[in-house]
Amino acid sequence: KKKHPKKRGGGGGGNRGLKEAIYGKMKKTSHKMGVMTLSWNTHNRTHLASGSADRTIKCWDLNNQNCLNTYTHHKNKVQSVEWNPKEPFFLLSGGYDEQCACVDVRDQKSVKFFPVDGEVQDVSWNPANPAIFVASTDKGLLIFHDVRKSGGGKKPKPLCTIGAHDGEASSVAFNPKYPHLVASASTDETVKLWDLQSKPVCLDRKDLKIGQIFSMAFNKEDADILGAGGNQGKVAVWDIMTSRAVAAKHGKS
């Protein structure tokens, strides 16, 4: 590789100078390392939360393009953040420090921690019961917690734990319409659908033919549609009502 001399006024040259030339100078309050996750606040669409490999969470006001606050309660990179669907100030996060955290963004000291077995890959609130959340981990686990059961100096125990996948459980999501239905995706190349009405039952699993799956979500406008992206550079869409088990359980909802 050829070495190029630093240009005057280039901000140190190299990639930094190129980024500044394209995007302008980064704000002083910006993350110092890669941004791993984003979440829009559905109650205030100008507010955006971001989590980073620099171990911080930031809340942004997009109207003024300002960082409203920076949160430093995680001890390793923050992999997932999600605003609560009913409580506009509650923000859930999960990190490689093997913890989930829930914070009222108006008060940094309000943070509650929920230990999990493994590095957190994704988190999801239950829209039907916004006190319940699930976290997926690098050990293939789905771990469910109730935020009301934190405090008193004791480590909160999970509501239940599912050994969902052979590989990393890279993504997890509650269905926005069917309150007992959860989907999980993995680097083992499968998506699984779980029914939680009594004890956890795997209703169906599917290889979407997109390789290791890194991201997955339900369509909030059409809860029967699930989309996922994998390491082959492809996106797959699955109508979950084509599954006989899912249709038999939820088809008349």
C-alpha atoms as an extended CHARMM CRD file, in Angstrom:
* protein
*
       253  EXT
         1         1  LYS       CA              0.0000000000        0.0000000000        0.0000000000  PROA      1               0.0000000000
         2         2  LYS       CA              1.2530000000        3.4640000000       -0.8870000000  PROA      2               0.0000000000
         3         3  LYS       CA              1.6350000000        5.9600000000        1.9090000000  PROA      3               0.0000000000
         4         4  HSD       CA              0.1310000000        9.3660000000        1.2040000000  PROA      4               0.0000000000
         5         5  PRO       CA              1.3130000000       12.4860000000        3.0280000000  PROA      5               0.0000000000
         6         6  LYS       CA             -1.1470000000       14.1030000000        5.4020000000  PROA      6               0.0000000000
         7         7  LYS       CA             -2.9410000000       17.0740000000        3.9170000000  PROA      7               0.0000000000
         8         8  ARG       CA             -3.2160000000       20.3390000000        5.7750000000  PROA      8               0.0000000000
         9         9  GLY       CA             -6.5690000000       20.8110000000        7.3720000000  PROA      9               0.0000000000
        10        10  GLY       CA             -7.4580000000       17.1820000000        6.7000000000  PROA      10              0.0000000000
        11        11  GLY       CA             -8.2320000000       16.3750000000       10.3190000000  PROA      11              0.0000000000
        12        12  GLY       CA             -5.3150000000       13.9570000000       10.5950000000  PROA      12              0.0000000000
        13        13  GLY       CA             -5.6590000000       12.5380000000        7.0750000000  PROA      13              0.0000000000
        14        14  GLY       CA             -6.6360000000        8.9800000000        6.1910000000  PROA      14              0.0000000000
        15        15  ASN       CA            -10.1790000000        7.7450000000        6.7580000000  PROA      15              0.0000000000
        16        16  ARG       CA            -11.0070000000       10.5360000000        9.1690000000  PROA      16              0.0000000000
        17        17  GLY       CA            -10.2360000000       13.1970000000        6.5660000000  PROA      17              0.0000000000
        18        18  LEU       CA            -12.2890000000       11.3430000000        3.9570000000  PROA      18              0.0000000000
        19        19  LYS       CA            -15.2750000000       10.9940000000        6.2900000000  PROA      19              0.0000000000
        20        20  GLU       CA            -15.1680000000       14.6670000000        7.1530000000  PROA      20              0.0000000000
        21        21  ALA       CA            -15.0030000000       15.5790000000        3.4810000000  PROA      21              0.0000000000
        22        22  ILE       CA            -18.1350000000       13.5210000000        2.7590000000  PROA      22              0.0000000000
        23        23  TYR       CA            -20.2220000000       13.9810000000        5.9090000000  PROA      23              0.0000000000
        24        24  GLY       CA            -18.7650000000       17.0770000000        7.5440000000  PROA      24              0.0000000000
        25        25  LYS       CA            -17.1750000000       17.1410000000       10.9680000000  PROA      25              0.0000000000
        26        26  MET       CA            -18.5920000000       14.7520000000       13.5420000000  PROA      26              0.0000000000
        27        27  LYS       CA            -20.2370000000       16.3460000000       16.5450000000  PROA      27              0.0000000000
        28        28  LYS       CA            -18.1850000000       16.3210000000       19.7390000000  PROA      28              0.0000000000
        29        29  THR       CA            -20.9210000000       14.2880000000       21.4250000000  PROA      29              0.0000000000
        30        30  SER       CA            -20.7480000000       11.5270000000       18.8010000000  PROA      30              0.0000000000
        31        31  HSD       CA            -19.9500000000        7.9090000000       19.6120000000  PROA      31              0.0000000000
        32        32  LYS       CA            -16.2370000000        7.1060000000       19.5630000000  PROA      32              0.0000000000
        33        33  MET       CA            -16.6800000000        3.6390000000       18.0670000000  PROA      33              0.0000000000
        34        34  GLY       CA            -19.1590000000        1.7940000000       15.8560000000  PROA      34              0.0000000000
        35        35  VAL       CA            -22.8910000000        2.3280000000       16.3070000000  PROA      35              0.0000000000
        36        36  MET       CA            -24.3610000000       -1.1380000000       16.8720000000  PROA      36              0.0000000000
        37        37  THR       CA            -28.0610000000       -0.3770000000       17.3400000000  PROA      37              0.0000000000
        38        38  LEU       CA            -30.7590000000        2.2850000000       16.9250000000  PROA      38              0.0000000000
        39        39  SER       CA            -34.3170000000        2.7220000000       18.1790000000  PROA      39              0.0000000000
        40        40  TRP       CA            -36.9320000000        5.3750000000       17.3560000000  PROA      40              0.0000000000
        41        41  ASN       CA            -39.1940000000        6.5580000000       20.1460000000  PROA      41              0.0000000000
        42        42  THR       CA            -42.7280000000        5.9210000000       18.8610000000  PROA      42              0.0000000000
        43        43  HSD       CA            -44.1540000000        8.5170000000       21.2600000000  PROA      43              0.0000000000
        44        44  ASN       CA            -41.7380000000       11.2450000000       20.1640000000  PROA      44              0.0000000000
        45        45  ARG       CA            -40.4600000000       10.6460000000       16.6500000000  PROA      45              0.0000000000
        46        46  THR       CA            -37.7210000000       13.2700000000       16.9790000000  PROA      46              0.0000000000
        47        47  HSD       CA            -36.0150000000       11.2010000000       19.6980000000  PROA      47              0.0000000000
        48        48  LEU       CA            -33.5890000000        8.4730000000       18.6960000000  PROA      48              0.0000000000
        49        49  ALA       CA            -31.5580000000        6.1560000000       20.9340000000  PROA      49              0.0000000000
        50        50  SER       CA            -28.2360000000        4.6750000000       19.8470000000  PROA      50              0.0000000000
        51        51  GLY       CA            -25.9520000000        2.0810000000       21.3820000000  PROA      51              0.0000000000
        52        52  SER       CA            -22.2880000000        1.6960000000       20.5810000000  PROA      52              0.0000000000
        53        53  ALA       CA            -19.1770000000       -0.4290000000       20.8750000000  PROA      53              0.0000000000
        54        54  ASP       CA            -17.7970000000        2.4410000000       22.9730000000  PROA      54              0.0000000000
        55        55  ARG       CA            -20.0440000000        1.0950000000       25.8020000000  PROA      55              0.0000000000
        56        56  THR       CA            -22.3560000000        4.1100000000       25.8090000000  PROA      56              0.0000000000
        57        57  ILE       CA            -26.0010000000        4.7980000000       24.9850000000  PROA      57              0.0000000000
        58        58  LYS       CA            -27.0100000000        8.1890000000       23.6400000000  PROA      58              0.0000000000
        59        59  CYS       CA            -30.3830000000        9.8730000000       23.2240000000  PROA      59              0.0000000000
        60        60  TRP       CA            -30.6660000000       12.3390000000       20.3620000000  PROA      60              0.0000000000
        61        61  ASP       CA            -33.0340000000       15.1810000000       19.5230000000  PROA      61              0.0000000000
        62        62  LEU       CA            -33.1340000000       15.1360000000       15.7250000000  PROA      62              0.0000000000
        63        63  ASN       CA            -34.9040000000       18.4990000000       15.4830000000  PROA      63              0.0000000000
        64        64  ASN       CA            -31.8940000000       20.2380000000       16.9920000000  PROA      64              0.0000000000
        65        65  GLN       CA            -29.3680000000       17.5330000000       16.0760000000  PROA      65              0.0000000000
        66        66  ASN       CA            -28.2360000000       17.4720000000       19.6910000000  PROA      66              0.0000000000
        67        67  CYS       CA            -27.2790000000       14.6830000000       22.0720000000  PROA      67              0.0000000000
        68        68  LEU       CA            -29.7160000000       14.9890000000       24.9790000000  PROA      68              0.0000000000
        69        69  ASN       CA            -27.8580000000       12.5990000000       27.2590000000  PROA      69              0.0000000000
        70        70  THR       CA            -25.1710000000        9.9270000000       27.4030000000  PROA      70              0.0000000000
        71        71  TYR       CA            -25.5570000000        6.8110000000       29.5580000000  PROA      71              0.0000000000
        72        72  THR       CA            -22.5540000000        4.8130000000       30.7210000000  PROA      72              0.0000000000
        73        73  HSD       CA            -24.0460000000        1.9920000000       32.7980000000  PROA      73              0.0000000000
        74        74  HSD       CA            -22.8520000000       -0.8410000000       30.5120000000  PROA      74              0.0000000000
        75        75  LYS       CA            -19.3320000000       -2.2240000000       30.9550000000  PROA      75              0.0000000000
        76        76  ASN       CA            -18.9350000000       -3.5930000000       27.4380000000  PROA      76              0.0000000000
        77        77  LYS       CA            -20.2980000000       -2.7980000000       23.9990000000  PROA      77              0.0000000000
        78        78  VAL       CA            -24.0220000000       -2.1370000000       23.6950000000  PROA      78              0.0000000000
        79        79  GLN       CA            -25.5590000000       -4.4400000000       21.1240000000  PROA      79              0.0000000000
        80        80  SER       CA            -29.2770000000       -3.5960000000       21.3130000000  PROA      80              0.0000000000
        81        81  VAL       CA            -31.5750000000       -0.7890000000       22.5070000000  PROA      81              0.0000000000
        82        82  GLU       CA            -35.3640000000       -0.5120000000       22.3550000000  PROA      82              0.0000000000
        83        83  TRP       CA            -37.8310000000        2.0740000000       23.6810000000  PROA      83              0.0000000000
        84        84  ASN       CA            -40.7730000000        0.7610000000       25.6530000000  PROA      84              0.0000000000
        85        85  PRO       CA            -43.9290000000        0.6450000000       23.4630000000  PROA      85              0.0000000000
        86        86  LYS       CA            -46.1680000000        2.1590000000       26.1800000000  PROA      86              0.0000000000
        87        87  GLU       CA            -43.8800000000        4.1460000000       28.5030000000  PROA      87              0.0000000000
        88        88  PRO       CA            -42.1250000000        6.8670000000       26.4610000000  PROA      88              0.0000000000
        89        89  PHE       CA            -39.2190000000        7.4220000000       28.8910000000  PROA      89              0.0000000000
        90        90  PHE       CA            -38.2110000000        3.7890000000       29.4920000000  PROA      90              0.0000000000
        91        91  LEU       CA            -35.2920000000        2.5010000000       27.4400000000  PROA      91              0.0000000000
        92        92  LEU       CA            -34.1740000000       -1.1450000000       27.3870000000  PROA      92              0.0000000000
        93        93  SER       CA            -30.6440000000       -2.1590000000       26.4200000000  PROA      93              0.0000000000
        94        94  GLY       CA            -28.4580000000       -5.2410000000       26.2420000000  PROA      94              0.0000000000
        95        95  GLY       CA            -24.6940000000       -5.5560000000       26.0360000000  PROA      95              0.0000000000
        96        96  TYR       CA            -21.6760000000       -7.7970000000       25.8750000000  PROA      96              0.0000000000
        97        97  ASP       CA            -21.3120000000       -7.3400000000       29.6480000000  PROA      97              0.0000000000
        98        98  GLU       CA            -23.9870000000      -10.0830000000       29.9330000000  PROA      98              0.0000000000
        99        99  GLN       CA            -26.5800000000       -7.6800000000       31.2740000000  PROA      99              0.0000000000
       100       100  CYS       CA            -29.7880000000       -6.0420000000       30.2130000000  PROA      100             0.0000000000
       101       101  ALA       CA            -30.6680000000       -2.6720000000       31.6630000000  PROA      101             0.0000000000
       102       102  CYS       CA            -33.8190000000       -0.5740000000       31.8680000000  PROA      102             0.0000000000
       103       103  VAL       CA            -33.4810000000        3.1450000000       32.5310000000  PROA      103             0.0000000000
       104       104  ASP       CA            -35.8710000000        6.0580000000       32.8430000000  PROA      104             0.0000000000
       105       105  VAL       CA            -33.9780000000        8.4650000000       30.5900000000  PROA      105             0.0000000000
       106       106  ARG       CA            -34.9790000000       11.3920000000       32.7860000000  PROA      106             0.0000000000
       107       107  ASP       CA            -32.9200000000        9.9640000000       35.6580000000  PROA      107             0.0000000000
       108       108  GLN       CA            -29.6070000000        8.1830000000       35.0860000000  PROA      108             0.0000000000
       109       109  LYS       CA            -29.6880000000        6.7470000000       38.6140000000  PROA      109             0.0000000000
       110       110  SER       CA            -32.9320000000        4.8890000000       37.8680000000  PROA      110             0.0000000000
       111       111  VAL       CA            -31.1860000000        2.1070000000       35.9380000000  PROA      111             0.0000000000
       112       112  LYS       CA            -32.1550000000       -1.4810000000       36.7980000000  PROA      112             0.0000000000
       113       113  PHE       CA            -29.9710000000       -4.4130000000       35.7780000000  PROA      113             0.0000000000
       114       114  PHE       CA            -30.9920000000       -7.9160000000       34.6970000000  PROA      114             0.0000000000
       115       115  PRO       CA            -28.1500000000      -10.4520000000       34.3890000000  PROA      115             0.0000000000
       116       116  VAL       CA            -28.3240000000      -12.9440000000       31.5460000000  PROA      116             0.0000000000
       117       117  ASP       CA            -26.3320000000      -16.0140000000       30.5880000000  PROA      117             0.0000000000
       118       118  GLY       CA            -24.1740000000      -14.8150000000       27.7160000000  PROA      118             0.0000000000
       119       119  GLU       CA            -23.5130000000      -11.7490000000       25.5930000000  PROA      119             0.0000000000
       120       120  VAL       CA            -26.7690000000      -10.0550000000       24.6280000000  PROA      120             0.0000000000
       121       121  GLN       CA            -27.4650000000       -9.9880000000       20.8850000000  PROA      121             0.0000000000
       122       122  ASP       CA            -30.9560000000       -8.4730000000       20.8300000000  PROA      122             0.0000000000
       123       123  VAL       CA            -33.8030000000       -7.3250000000       23.0960000000  PROA      123             0.0000000000
       124       124  SER       CA            -37.5500000000       -6.9610000000       22.5600000000  PROA      124             0.0000000000
       125       125  TRP       CA            -40.4300000000       -5.6280000000       24.6770000000  PROA      125             0.0000000000
       126       126  ASN       CA            -43.7550000000       -7.4450000000       24.8000000000  PROA      126             0.0000000000
       127       127  PRO       CA            -46.2610000000       -4.9470000000       23.2990000000  PROA      127             0.0000000000
       128       128  ALA       CA            -49.1640000000       -6.7040000000       25.0400000000  PROA      128             0.0000000000
       129       129  ASN       CA            -47.4710000000       -6.5400000000       28.4500000000  PROA      129             0.0000000000
       130       130  PRO       CA            -44.8590000000       -3.7580000000       28.4050000000  PROA      130             0.0000000000
       131       131  ALA       CA            -43.3010000000       -4.8490000000       31.7160000000  PROA      131             0.0000000000
       132       132  ILE       CA            -42.0110000000       -8.0440000000       30.0420000000  PROA      132             0.0000000000
       133       133  PHE       CA            -38.9850000000       -8.2510000000       27.7650000000  PROA      133             0.0000000000
       134       134  VAL       CA            -36.8780000000      -10.9520000000       26.1560000000  PROA      134             0.0000000000
       135       135  ALA       CA            -33.1600000000      -11.0010000000       25.4300000000  PROA      135             0.0000000000
       136       136  SER       CA            -31.3220000000      -13.3130000000       23.0340000000  PROA      136             0.0000000000
       137       137  THR       CA            -27.7020000000      -14.3060000000       23.6650000000  PROA      137             0.0000000000
       138       138  ASP       CA            -24.6230000000      -15.6660000000       21.9380000000  PROA      138             0.0000000000
       139       139  LYS       CA            -25.2910000000      -19.0210000000       23.6390000000  PROA      139             0.0000000000
       140       140  GLY       CA            -28.5260000000      -19.4910000000       21.6740000000  PROA      140             0.0000000000
       141       141  LEU       CA            -30.7330000000      -18.6330000000       24.6490000000  PROA      141             0.0000000000
       142       142  LEU       CA            -33.9360000000      -16.6070000000       24.9460000000  PROA      142             0.0000000000
       143       143  ILE       CA            -34.2520000000      -15.1320000000       28.4400000000  PROA      143             0.0000000000
       144       144  PHE       CA            -37.4570000000      -13.4770000000       29.6450000000  PROA      144             0.0000000000
       145       145  HSD       CA            -37.5990000000      -10.9080000000       32.4670000000  PROA      145             0.0000000000
       146       146  ASP       CA            -40.1760000000       -8.7560000000       34.2370000000  PROA      146             0.0000000000
       147       147  VAL       CA            -38.8080000000       -5.2500000000       34.9670000000  PROA      147             0.0000000000
       148       148  ARG       CA            -41.0480000000       -5.0000000000       38.0330000000  PROA      148             0.0000000000
       149       149  LYS       CA            -39.0540000000       -7.7640000000       39.7380000000  PROA      149             0.0000000000
       150       150  SER       CA            -35.8180000000       -5.8210000000       40.0530000000  PROA      150             0.0000000000
       151       151  GLY       CA            -34.6660000000       -4.1840000000       43.2890000000  PROA      151             0.0000000000
       152       152  GLY       CA            -34.3260000000       -5.0680000000       46.9350000000  PROA      152             0.0000000000
       153       153  GLY       CA            -30.6350000000       -5.8660000000       46.5430000000  PROA      153             0.0000000000
       154       154  LYS       CA            -31.3090000000       -9.2610000000       44.9520000000  PROA      154             0.0000000000
       155       155  LYS       CA            -30.4930000000      -10.3150000000       41.4180000000  PROA      155             0.0000000000
       156       156  PRO       CA            -33.7630000000      -10.6700000000       39.5230000000  PROA      156             0.0000000000
       157       157  LYS       CA            -34.5040000000      -14.1870000000       38.3190000000  PROA      157             0.0000000000
       158       158  PRO       CA            -35.7430000000      -14.6970000000       34.7580000000  PROA      158             0.0000000000
       159       159  LEU       CA            -39.3540000000      -15.6750000000       34.1540000000  PROA      159             0.0000000000
       160       160  CYS       CA            -38.1290000000      -18.4440000000       31.8720000000  PROA      160             0.0000000000
       161       161  THR       CA            -35.2020000000      -19.4230000000       29.6740000000  PROA      161             0.0000000000
       162       162  ILE       CA            -35.4080000000      -21.2250000000       26.3230000000  PROA      162             0.0000000000
       163       163  GLY       CA            -32.4980000000      -23.0670000000       24.7130000000  PROA      163             0.0000000000
       164       164  ALA       CA            -33.5990000000      -21.8850000000       21.3010000000  PROA      164             0.0000000000
       165       165  HSD       CA            -30.6950000000      -22.3760000000       18.8860000000  PROA      165             0.0000000000
       166       166  ASP       CA            -27.4340000000      -24.2390000000       18.3420000000  PROA      166             0.0000000000
       167       167  GLY       CA            -25.7130000000      -21.0210000000       17.2460000000  PROA      167             0.0000000000
       168       168  GLU       CA            -25.9450000000      -17.4140000000       18.4340000000  PROA      168             0.0000000000
       169       169  ALA       CA            -29.5230000000      -16.2320000000       18.8700000000  PROA      169             0.0000000000
       170       170  SER       CA            -28.8190000000      -13.1000000000       16.8610000000  PROA      170             0.0000000000
       171       171  SER       CA            -32.3300000000      -11.6420000000       16.8330000000  PROA      171             0.0000000000
       172       172  VAL       CA            -35.6000000000      -11.9250000000       18.7540000000  PROA      172             0.0000000000
       173       173  ALA       CA            -38.9940000000      -10.2440000000       18.4500000000  PROA      173             0.0000000000
       174       174  PHE       CA            -42.4220000000      -10.3550000000       20.0350000000  PROA      174             0.0000000000
       175       175  ASN       CA            -45.2120000000      -10.4090000000       17.4760000000  PROA      175             0.0000000000
       176       176  PRO       CA            -47.0910000000       -7.0600000000       17.4760000000  PROA      176             0.0000000000
       177       177  LYS       CA            -50.5180000000       -8.7450000000       17.1650000000  PROA      177             0.0000000000
       178       178  TYR       CA            -50.3290000000      -12.1860000000       18.7890000000  PROA      178             0.0000000000
       179       179  PRO       CA            -49.2140000000      -11.6170000000       22.4100000000  PROA      179             0.0000000000
       180       180  HSD       CA            -47.8890000000      -15.1360000000       23.0510000000  PROA      180             0.0000000000
       181       181  LEU       CA            -45.9150000000      -15.4670000000       19.8100000000  PROA      181             0.0000000000
       182       182  VAL       CA            -42.1610000000      -14.8330000000       19.6800000000  PROA      182             0.0000000000
       183       183  ALA       CA            -39.7550000000      -15.2720000000       16.7760000000  PROA      183             0.0000000000
       184       184  SER       CA            -36.0390000000      -15.9430000000       17.0930000000  PROA      184             0.0000000000
       185       185  ALA       CA            -33.2970000000      -16.0500000000       14.4720000000  PROA      185             0.0000000000
       186       186  SER       CA            -29.7910000000      -17.4370000000       14.5860000000  PROA      186             0.0000000000
       187       187  THR       CA            -26.4220000000      -17.9200000000       12.9750000000  PROA      187             0.0000000000
       188       188  ASP       CA            -27.5020000000      -21.5830000000       12.7260000000  PROA      188             0.0000000000
       189       189  GLU       CA            -29.4290000000      -20.2670000000        9.6600000000  PROA      189             0.0000000000
       190       190  THR       CA            -32.9170000000      -20.8370000000       11.0690000000  PROA      190             0.0000000000
       191       191  VAL       CA            -35.8820000000      -18.7920000000       12.2520000000  PROA      191             0.0000000000
       192       192  LYS       CA            -38.0980000000      -20.3310000000       14.9300000000  PROA      192             0.0000000000
       193       193  LEU       CA            -41.6050000000      -19.4030000000       16.0950000000  PROA      193             0.0000000000
       194       194  TRP       CA            -42.4230000000      -19.9290000000       19.7760000000  PROA      194             0.0000000000
       195       195  ASP       CA            -45.7770000000      -20.0710000000       21.5340000000  PROA      195             0.0000000000
       196       196  LEU       CA            -45.6300000000      -18.9670000000       25.1960000000  PROA      196             0.0000000000
       197       197  GLN       CA            -49.2670000000      -19.2670000000       26.2030000000  PROA      197             0.0000000000
       198       198  SER       CA            -48.5830000000      -21.9930000000       28.7530000000  PROA      198             0.0000000000
       199       199  LYS       CA            -45.1070000000      -23.4970000000       28.5610000000  PROA      199             0.0000000000
       200       200  PRO       CA            -42.7770000000      -22.5600000000       25.6630000000  PROA      200             0.0000000000
       201       201  VAL       CA            -43.4350000000      -24.6140000000       22.5350000000  PROA      201             0.0000000000
       202       202  CYS       CA            -41.6690000000      -24.3190000000       19.1800000000  PROA      202             0.0000000000
       203       203  LEU       CA            -44.4900000000      -24.1030000000       16.6300000000  PROA      203             0.0000000000
       204       204  ASP       CA            -42.2720000000      -24.1060000000       13.5620000000  PROA      204             0.0000000000
       205       205  ARG       CA            -38.7540000000      -23.5580000000       12.2670000000  PROA      205             0.0000000000
       206       206  LYS       CA            -37.5900000000      -22.5090000000        8.8350000000  PROA      206             0.0000000000
       207       207  ASP       CA            -34.3480000000      -22.2740000000        6.9150000000  PROA      207             0.0000000000
       208       208  LEU       CA            -34.7970000000      -19.0800000000        4.8870000000  PROA      208             0.0000000000
       209       209  LYS       CA            -31.8380000000      -19.9360000000        2.6030000000  PROA      209             0.0000000000
       210       210  ILE       CA            -29.9680000000      -16.7030000000        3.3690000000  PROA      210             0.0000000000
       211       211  GLY       CA            -27.1110000000      -18.1560000000        5.4100000000  PROA      211             0.0000000000
       212       212  GLN       CA            -26.3710000000      -17.0470000000        8.9360000000  PROA      212             0.0000000000
       213       213  ILE       CA            -29.1420000000      -14.6970000000       10.0520000000  PROA      213             0.0000000000
       214       214  PHE       CA            -28.1200000000      -11.4250000000       11.6830000000  PROA      214             0.0000000000
       215       215  SER       CA            -31.3470000000       -9.4280000000       11.7110000000  PROA      215             0.0000000000
       216       216  MET       CA            -35.0690000000      -10.2390000000       11.8440000000  PROA      216             0.0000000000
       217       217  ALA       CA            -38.3070000000       -8.3750000000       12.5300000000  PROA      217             0.0000000000
       218       218  PHE       CA            -42.0720000000       -8.6050000000       12.2010000000  PROA      218             0.0000000000
       219       219  ASN       CA            -43.9100000000       -6.1250000000       10.0070000000  PROA      219             0.0000000000
       220       220  LYS       CA            -45.7460000000       -3.8390000000       12.4420000000  PROA      220             0.0000000000
       221       221  GLU       CA            -48.4650000000       -3.0900000000        9.8690000000  PROA      221             0.0000000000
       222       222  ASP       CA            -48.9990000000       -6.7630000000        8.9930000000  PROA      222             0.0000000000
       223       223  ALA       CA            -48.0980000000       -9.0470000000       11.8910000000  PROA      223             0.0000000000
       224       224  ASP       CA            -48.2290000000      -12.1690000000        9.6720000000  PROA      224             0.0000000000
       225       225  ILE       CA            -45.1300000000      -11.0300000000        7.7690000000  PROA      225             0.0000000000
       226       226  LEU       CA            -41.5950000000      -11.6130000000        9.0200000000  PROA      226             0.0000000000
       227       227  GLY       CA            -38.4230000000      -10.3840000000        7.3300000000  PROA      227             0.0000000000
       228       228  ALA       CA            -34.7960000000      -11.3960000000        7.8920000000  PROA      228             0.0000000000
       229       229  GLY       CA            -31.3300000000      -10.6370000000        6.5470000000  PROA      229             0.0000000000
       230       230  GLY       CA            -28.3050000000      -12.9290000000        6.4400000000  PROA      230             0.0000000000
       231       231  ASN       CA            -24.6190000000      -13.0850000000        5.6240000000  PROA      231             0.0000000000
       232       232  GLN       CA            -25.2590000000      -13.9580000000        1.9720000000  PROA      232             0.0000000000
       233       233  GLY       CA            -26.3770000000      -10.3820000000        1.3090000000  PROA      233             0.0000000000
       234       234  LYS       CA            -30.0120000000      -11.4450000000        0.8660000000  PROA      234             0.0000000000
       235       235  VAL       CA            -33.3010000000      -10.5640000000        2.5440000000  PROA      235             0.0000000000
       236       236  ALA       CA            -36.0520000000      -13.1620000000        2.9960000000  PROA      236             0.0000000000
       237       237  VAL       CA            -39.7450000000      -12.6360000000        3.7610000000  PROA      237             0.0000000000
       238       238  TRP       CA            -41.9180000000      -15.2960000000        5.4030000000  PROA      238             0.0000000000
       239       239  ASP       CA            -45.6910000000      -15.2680000000        5.6910000000  PROA      239             0.0000000000
       240       240  ILE       CA            -45.9540000000      -17.1410000000        8.9950000000  PROA      240             0.0000000000
       241       241  MET       CA            -49.5700000000      -18.1230000000        8.2780000000  PROA      241             0.0000000000
       242       242  THR       CA            -48.2300000000      -20.5660000000        5.6870000000  PROA      242             0.0000000000
       243       243  SER       CA            -47.1240000000      -22.5810000000        8.7130000000  PROA      243             0.0000000000
       244       244  ARG       CA            -49.9060000000      -25.0260000000        9.6140000000  PROA      244             0.0000000000
       245       245  ALA       CA            -49.0440000000      -24.9430000000       13.3200000000  PROA      245             0.0000000000
       246       246  VAL       CA            -49.0890000000      -21.1420000000       13.4590000000  PROA      246             0.0000000000
       247       247  ALA       CA            -52.3010000000      -20.9100000000       11.4340000000  PROA      247             0.0000000000
       248       248  ALA       CA            -53.9990000000      -23.4700000000       13.6760000000  PROA      248             0.0000000000
       249       249  LYS       CA            -53.0110000000      -21.5070000000       16.7800000000  PROA      249             0.0000000000
       250       250  HSD       CA            -53.4100000000      -17.9050000000       15.6060000000  PROA      250             0.0000000000
       251       251  GLY       CA            -55.1210000000      -17.9980000000       12.2310000000  PROA      251             0.0000000000
       252       252  LYS       CA            -58.5350000000      -16.8690000000       13.5710000000  PROA      252             0.0000000000
       253       253  SER       CA            -57.1060000000      -14.0700000000       15.7780000000  PROA      253             0.0000000000
